[in-house]
Amino acid sequence: MRATHGAPVALVLALSLAACGGSSHSSSGSKVTEVVPGSTWPSISVTTSAASAEVPVDARQGLTPLLASRLLDHPAPLSEYGLDHPQAMLNYRGPAGQTVDVDVGQLNFDRHFVYLQRRAQPGVYLVPADTLRPVLALVGIDLKPPE
């Protein structure tokens, strides 16, 4: 393929981004980002339209703080991430009654990451699926591991 007019190069770049689980929308790069900061959340629950469960203390290790491998600062439409109709919600309750709600979208293309979004915030996060598999299993969601 010859890149005489720039279009093939743009196409290769777009395909490369898509293959990495991203999009052509801006990203904060590969820096680890806190979706939910801190480690003093006395209550974390996971909820779907059909079930709800308190996350046991021994299962909270990867959730406090909840770390993302990538933040999409200017994401595509939420439907591309399964966040237009989230499959679950994580609810963090702090000692003073403060709450943080995090919507759980779909797995990325290779099932290594899950798309998350904090309520009322525009960014979309990629969080390792291994962090969320045992928590989502509490409400009957089976995130199939990569093959």
Salt bridges, closest charged atoms under 4 A:
GLU54 OE2 - ARG60 NH2 3.28
ASP84 OD2 - HIS85 NE2 3.97
ASP103 OD1 - ARG119 NH2 2.83
ASP110 OD2 - HIS112 ND1 2.95
ASP130 OD1 - ARG133 NH1 2.44
ASP142 OD2 - LYS144 NZ 2.78
GLU147 OE2 - ARG111 NH2 3.35
